[in-house]
Amino acid sequence: MCPFSLDGIERAPYSLAKGHSSFRWRLPVNWPQGLITFDSPGFTQVLRRPPVLVPRQALQQEERR
């Protein structure tokens, strides 16, 4: 089994029944074909370090931190 491949990360705001706001996250998966979705009013995506650019779609163990 090899790592799965994301097609993107999407976030859309929406309102809950009692007037609270939240976000609906959608992560389409290329392989194996599928979809990850979740709702979260408190999720924040944070860039922890500069991107690592490589000429392939997966990082080697030493490139991960």
Secondary structure, DSSP 4 states (H G I P E B T S, - for coil): ----EE---EEEEEE-TTS-EEEEEEEEEEETTEEEEEE-SS------S-----SSSS--GGG--
